[in-house]
Amino acid sequence: MKLTRYMHWAALSGLMLLLFILNLGLGSVSIPVSDILNILAGNEASNIIYADIIWNFRITKALTCVLAGSALSIGGLQMQTLFRNALAGPDVLGLSSGASLAVSLLLMGQAAGIRFFSDPNPWTIVIASSIGAGAVFLIVLFIARRLGDNTSLLIIGLMMGAATASLVSVLQFLSEAEDQQAYLLWTFGSLGSLSWSEIQILTLVLVLGALVGLLSVKALNAWLLGDNYARSLGVNVNRSRLFIILSTSILTGGVTAFCGPIAFVGLAVPHLTKLIIKTHNHRVLLPAVMLSGAILMLFCDIIAQLPGSKYVLPINAITALIGAPVVIWIVLKSKRISI
Amino acid sequence: MSTDTFMNCIETIDLTVGYTNRHDGFNILLENLNLKLKAGELVCFMGQNGIGKSTLIRTLAGLQRPLSGTIKFNNLDSKTIKSSADGLPHHLAVVLTDRITAVNMTVSDVVSFGRYPYLGWAARLSTEDIQIIKETLKETRIEHLKDKKLHELSDGQIQMVMIARAVIQDTPIILLDEPTAHLDLNNRLEIMNLLRRLAHNYGKAILASTHELDLALQTADLIWLAGQDKKIITGIPEDLVLDGTFDFIFQFKGFDLKTGKVQHEPYRGLNIKIEGSGHEFLWTKNAFERKGFSITPEASQHTVAVRQTQGSLEWVLDDKINFRSLQQLFLSLESFV
């Protein structure tokens, strides 16, 4: 039992490392594997430009995959446990919708007579997205304190998502094709183009979110028995609910700000992980979904680069394309999805 | 946790339970309760649906605020307990009617939640915890289920698992909300016997709400009966039967609690005398009463004798016709009556 568990961890870590290096090797410029390993080891490569490409483009991108995949997966796991709903993901609280609304206001707002910045740039998008996710977080927090039960919270999260989506479509209807396209590109999600300083912020986001999640391990586990049993076991469910919302908000808000609304990873990864590591203990599940999330994201990014071609497909198209069949396969195979 | 026998484990002082309503203030279900739940006692809590049994259990378990009054646990008031490091989960465990939706958990997973009040943030079980879990599974006789998934269990087995989880919490008090609901007779008996063992052998104070009148009357040390005027009457089962409290509260429709039988109307207007003894006599009498005959001790229109012949039963109608079963007897009786 113990041994197989160690083997699972070793296999997951090994797979992640392998995909990480494979990810570094892919791109419009082909770099030999020996050069990649040399550059990683700090040695000279055969071409001086290679080092620059690896350090400033490929590693940042691969790291973004790892960070975003881990963060979204923790968020998904927490939401599935909190709502005891297999279809919950990090976006059920409406955070990505809030971020989308803010970004759409930024990119298409002039159609509606609103203009925030003379010229939207990546940083203003990050700020707008954070403000949008943050505003929704505050609304959810306020509602969570007033309503005692998780199901109402889930419904309100979904309703807010629907309301913001309709506002966005109004803006899209009013705005010009050029602005629409800018917004559309953002919704496709993007893992590249993060600088090292942005990676640092995203790392901080992941560490913070994961720590708050780890502090809630007992509550997450006890929630599997339902609210009342959790309370009878001494779990402060109200405080824990706020902690879990806080953690998921930091993680989802952070990732959405830097990478756009990346769908499906947070929903699919917890199910995939439980297929390999059969436990209900979140002390084990949290690190496990982090690893699996990183793996799935690296894998999706590799597919998105369409090995052998110069095209890069939008990451959001790939995550759903890979994730959906996998989840369908799991449902068909086990006939019962565990939360 | 040791407890003196017959110590007050729960004591309520002028406790009123119910719900607060946004429109008209309070919805009081049970009021001014001064109840005592003692160590080593199994108390069955009875009363009609909707009278507030679950509400009282939830309130005692700290899952719901009382409207007024106070509750003491092991002679400590609830405020003292709340501010202490241990908290209520070290004093009291519950078995609720809530269904567990995470059906992929194993029995071991579920029962180990009983140790949660004693664990740190990482919820890591110590060897002592594992030992307690092992012993309790043995004591509750569900050791063989420990690696089964919840969805592989029957309703009765799930209920045993939830009770084992509460026992593993190692508290002097256990509250159970309808632990025998939806179970067949054998499972109901098994659960009531387990609760009795826990109370008598381990000195736990156990309160179980139930609708099983016959079972409660035969197993409970004490009955709490929620009735009219938002009050709870307490007493030992036999006293409450004989002084008519049960009849008054439940307003039985055609059921005689003192004989334990459903009342029948002798609609045929025919008198039958039955000869015989023991179980055979009693069941034959039941059959004739159910079929609408009046039974008389003196000689009357018909006589039925029940007796053993060569190891099997035989019924003789008016010393003339022999029958091998009551069914045959009634068939021929109805043809000429």
Boltz contact constraints between the chains, C-beta under 6 A:
constraints:
  - contact:
      token1: [A, 84]
      token2: [B, 101]
      max_distance: 6.0
  - contact:
      token1: [A, 217]
      token2: [B, 123]
      max_distance: 6.0
  - contact:
      token1: [A, 218]
      token2: [B, 123]
      max_distance: 6.0
  - contact:
      token1: [A, 221]
      token2: [B, 123]
      max_distance: 6.0
  - contact:
      token1: [A, 224]
      token2: [B, 102]
      max_distance: 6.0
  - contact:
      token1: [A, 225]
      token2: [B, 100]
      max_distance: 6.0
  - contact:
      token1: [A, 225]
      token2: [B, 113]
      max_distance: 6.0
  - contact:
      token1: [A, 226]
      token2: [B, 98]
      max_distance: 6.0
  - contact:
      token1: [A, 228]
      token2: [B, 63]
      max_distance: 6.0
  - contact:
      token1: [A, 228]
      token2: [B, 96]
      max_distance: 6.0
  - contact:
      token1: [A, 228]
      token2: [B, 98]
      max_distance: 6.0
  - contact:
      token1: [A, 231]
      token2: [B, 63]
      max_distance: 6.0
  - contact:
      token1: [A, 232]
      token2: [B, 61]
      max_distance: 6.0
  - contact:
      token1: [A, 232]
      token2: [B, 94]
      max_distance: 6.0
  - contact:
      token1: [A, 233]
      token2: [B, 89]
      max_distance: 6.0
  - contact:
      token1: [A, 233]
      token2: [B, 116]
      max_distance: 6.0
  - contact:
      token1: [A, 233]
      token2: [B, 117]
      max_distance: 6.0
  - contact:
      token1: [A, 234]
      token2: [B, 87]
      max_distance: 6.0
  - contact:
      token1: [A, 234]
      token2: [B, 89]
      max_distance: 6.0
  - contact:
      token1: [A, 234]
      token2: [B, 117]
      max_distance: 6.0
  - contact:
      token1: [A, 280]
      token2: [B, 105]
      max_distance: 6.0
  - contact:
      token1: [A, 280]
      token2: [B, 109]
      max_distance: 6.0
  - contact:
      token1: [A, 283]
      token2: [B, 122]
      max_distance: 6.0
  - contact:
      token1: [A, 338]
      token2: [B, 104]
      max_distance: 6.0
  - contact:
      token1: [A, 339]
      token2: [B, 102]
      max_distance: 6.0
